């Protein structure tokens, strides 16, 4: 039996409430920035016809739908704490489950692919969850985890943009526990749960006026304004200046990027 539907107020709902107008558009801008990279990696790892897949924190379902469409997998179970955007875009082969992936007792099946993107960085029990997600794989199945990685904000010259990035991470950590400092450990963590063929890559999408990632950050900072200013690292004028900079021809900053790590459950009877 699945756990009951999640209660509101945890994780991103406190800063990015799903019922706020335009939240699905903000999520989709992030998808436009990263989906091609994600889908290419899943294809390279063998996702295709016959595969049964779990997409954790599926958001608006962009990856789930591309798994079913472009890659031709058999089924995708899309899990999220709030499934209004998934329910609004149904398609054959897509099953939707509204629940908290960290809830005790959740056992949604066995999968050829378990994928989670921009999820674990928000959860305090991330290491236990990585082990749990690995247990959901069939022998030979692959676990693919992606999260944010920030390579530059601590070393970048002081500017409204760099202050906004620092204030965002600090504000999200203060309010919902987001932490991206540990994400470079993904390969070691996947090795640690017994997965084989572990590897990782980093993608940093370019910032330029009107690009999906620029529009994603602009929407994110506007919604997280109160959280960011509460840190004391920025004020409203700094946030406004950072958003304007994203749309300026002189924008020369490096966006926070995405680290993706993966590993495969060894076939039955074989070790790593």
Phi, psi and omega in degrees: 000138178281150175296164178293165180301149184292154172270148182285167170104353178255167177052223188287347184299333182286336181250323182237069183299132184293340179273002177285134182304133177088000182294323177295325177294319178300314179298319181294328176296320175297321178297317179299328180285330191238343188298320181300319179294315180298311184294322177298319179293317180297322177296316181297328180278359172105001181302128183185199184308136179091346184284141173253123193236149174240124177247111186266133183065052194287348175064240178270359175086018184295318179291317180301316181292325178287328173301316181287322184277291185290320185267345173069029179293164185286309182211154173228127169263114181260119185247134174205159177287337176221119189252018184300322181286326176292317182294333181283348184228062183289159171200156179302138180090349182260114174258141185240133178229121176266109180194174177261118184297340179270001181294136178299139174089357179291121180219078188280003178132190178241139193227148171284332179222131168240123184232135175219128181231129179055044180241302189295334180295342180265355191248130183290337183262035190301319184292321175295323181291324176300316178297318181295318179296322177298328180289344180277356181277143166285161173305130184088351179287161187238137175255126182234119183237130178233141176209172181287148172221135183244109186267349193228338195297328180288334182257351184290147176302145180298129180198165174305324180295307183294325177294324179295318179297314180296318180294325178298308182298318180294317180296318179293325177293320181293325188264318185234003175086010179301135180214116178255004182289338185267349189299332174297348179276359184310311182303317179296322180293322178291320173301320186294337178263010172092013179280154181248169178053042182284137177205172182206160175211162179233136175236129177240106182289144182287141174271126169206157186307129176082357181291155179305318182290325177295319179290328176297311181294322178300313178294322180296313182292326178294318179288326183267014186307310182297320178296319181290315182291333179295340179287340185081359180277336180218161169240182183301323180295322178296317179297315178299318180295321179294320179293320177296322181299323179300333183255016182259147178299336182272009180298119183228025181270164177256125180289150163306147185246194181234124172262132177239129177232150182213158176201160186242137175290127182300149174303153182307131177088001180239147176266188180278000000 
